[in-house]
Amino acid sequence: MLSLLSQSDQERTRSLYAYAKGVHLCWLSMRDAPDWDVLRAQVLALLSPPLRAAAQDLGRDTMAHTSDGDATLALGKVLHDLRGGALMSLQLYAHLAEWDPDPAHLRGAAYLARDQAKIMRNALPDLDPEVRSADEAEKPHFMQTVVEKWDGFRFESADRQAGQVDVACHYDGLLASCCLEASAVDRVVYNYVNNATRFSAGSNICMEILPVGEHTVRWIVANPITRDQAQWLRQETGGDLSQLFRGGLTRGGNGLGLSNCADFVAAAFGLPDIDSALRGRYLGAMVEDGWYLAWAHWPALYPDGSERPVVTQ
């Protein structure tokens, strides 16, 4: 809840949300006849001192003044996805747009802004109740929109090398029944991709989406890793990589992102807790042939045979 954040963090959150929502609305107003200069100015605002500082400092004041263990964990999980989510990539795309006014960078930034605004409403129900209510309304989302968003997606690795995401999709059903569910899927996938960009030892991240039986979709995000990374994973997890999803186990982060994913997957399948999701292999990770692979299952939504409605971006 937004009201549980400190006053300064509430102001930072509202500023970043207004920016993300504003960039997407700007794109919606012009997408049939884009004015790239206007959109570029909107996107580059994220690099201005006020918004850059808001993104950098979001959550610090709240966490510094929270002492209750359960509250600290709950707030930490929310703040993790507000600071990460699509915001991390949106900052990169803003830099790309600063260096190169390629319309592809600006379109990418507009879609990232859309996703970040949805993630923020998902995480903070009291941030924008009116639009969140609209997010809950039935509105089918098709997998093709995900493929278009992620295939060729640009990222920058920890050693500042440019890379991209390559997508192989073998599922042609629905992604989600409404915007709120789509943002839950986004929180899982962005966590996986953000994790992969931090630790990838190469310039390519692979994403595969495929049906499992009639009622489940499997998402796999894979990145190459070094021998040192593989050894660290084996040592820290005792060979059981499901430990990564229980929280607290990290190499330079806070260990909350993957446990957030486990929370969402467990809830999506109506499971009582993370342990149930991990035991049932609804999500997990493994190291194979120099690659780190993380997977997550999500309930499949198939069209009922009627004509598919048009879904706008």
Buried (B, 14 or more C-beta within 10 A) or exposed (E): EBEBBBEBBBEBBBBBBEBBBBBBBBBEEBEEEBEBEBBBEBBBBBBEEEBBEBBEEBBBBBBEEBEEEEEEBBBBBBBBBBBBBBBBBBBBBBBBBBEEBEEEBBBBBBBBBBBBBBBBBBBBEEBBEEBBEBBEEEBBBBBEBBBEBBBEBBBBBEEEEEBEBBBEBEBEBBBBBBBBBBBBBBBBBBBBBBBBBBBBBBEBBBBBBEBEEEEBBBBBBBBBBEEEBBEBBEEBBEEEBBBBBBBEBBEEBBBBBBBBBBBBBBEBBEBEEBBBBBEBEBBBBEBEEEBBBBBBBBBBBEEEEEEEEEBEE
